[in-house]
Amino acid sequence: MPKLVPISPHKLIKILKKLGFREERIRGSHHFFVNPISKKTTTIPIHNNESLGIGILKLILKDINLSTEEYEKLRKTI
């Protein structure tokens, strides 16, 4: 299993949109995404353009049922 690499929230949003997610709403610095087909949801916090930590990244990947291998492939294409 590859080691997770921190990523900027904006790059993760590009990955989500590539997977079919769309931005449902924004509340403060939290952007809520939903996939209309699978009905999966997740929230991306954007705080001062800081990278997302490993812990929050793991939670987001768990929310959208994306393995770390698939995440790494997508991260390298963006």
C-alpha positions as CSV (number, residue, x, y, z in Angstrom):
1,M,0.0,0.0,0.0
2,P,1.5,3.3,-1.0
3,K,2.1,6.0,1.5
4,L,-0.4,8.9,1.4
5,V,1.0,12.2,0.2
6,P,-0.6,15.5,1.5
7,I,-2.4,17.4,-1.3
8,S,-3.9,20.8,-1.6
9,P,-7.7,21.0,-1.3
10,H,-8.0,22.5,-4.8
11,K,-6.2,19.5,-6.4
12,L,-8.4,17.1,-4.4
13,I,-11.4,19.0,-5.7
14,K,-10.1,18.4,-9.3
15,I,-9.9,14.7,-8.5
16,L,-13.4,14.6,-7.1
17,K,-14.8,16.4,-10.2
18,K,-13.0,13.8,-12.4
19,L,-14.7,11.1,-10.4
20,G,-18.1,12.6,-11.1
21,F,-18.7,14.6,-7.9
22,R,-20.2,18.0,-8.0
23,E,-20.1,20.8,-5.5
24,E,-23.4,20.9,-3.7
25,R,-22.9,23.8,-1.4
26,I,-20.4,25.9,0.6
27,R,-20.6,26.8,4.2
28,G,-17.8,28.9,5.4
29,S,-14.6,27.2,4.5
30,H,-16.1,23.8,4.0
31,H,-17.1,22.6,0.5
32,F,-19.7,19.8,0.3
33,F,-19.6,17.4,-2.6
34,V,-22.0,14.8,-3.8
35,N,-21.9,12.1,-6.5
36,P,-25.3,12.1,-8.1
37,I,-24.9,8.5,-9.3
38,S,-23.6,6.7,-6.2
39,K,-25.0,9.2,-3.7
40,K,-21.7,9.4,-1.8
41,T,-20.9,12.6,-0.1
42,T,-17.8,14.2,1.4
43,T,-16.6,17.6,2.7
44,I,-13.4,19.3,1.8
45,P,-12.1,22.0,4.3
46,I,-10.2,24.8,2.7
47,H,-8.2,26.7,5.4
48,N,-5.7,29.3,4.2
49,N,-4.6,27.2,1.2
50,E,-3.0,24.7,3.6
51,S,-2.5,21.1,2.4
52,L,-4.9,18.5,3.8
53,G,-3.4,16.4,6.5
54,I,-3.0,12.6,6.2
55,G,-5.8,12.0,8.7
56,I,-8.5,14.1,7.0
57,L,-7.3,12.7,3.6
58,K,-7.9,9.2,4.9
59,L,-11.4,10.1,6.0
60,I,-12.2,11.7,2.7
61,L,-11.0,8.6,0.8
62,K,-13.1,6.4,3.1
63,D,-16.1,8.6,2.4
64,I,-15.8,8.1,-1.3
65,N,-14.6,4.5,-1.2
66,L,-11.3,5.3,-3.0
67,S,-8.3,3.2,-2.3
68,T,-4.9,4.7,-1.7
69,E,-3.6,3.1,-4.9
70,E,-6.4,4.7,-7.0
71,Y,-5.8,8.0,-5.2
72,E,-2.1,7.9,-6.1
73,K,-2.9,7.2,-9.8
74,L,-5.3,10.1,-9.9
75,R,-3.0,12.5,-8.0
76,K,-0.2,11.9,-10.4
77,T,-2.4,12.7,-13.4
78,I,-3.4,16.1,-12.1
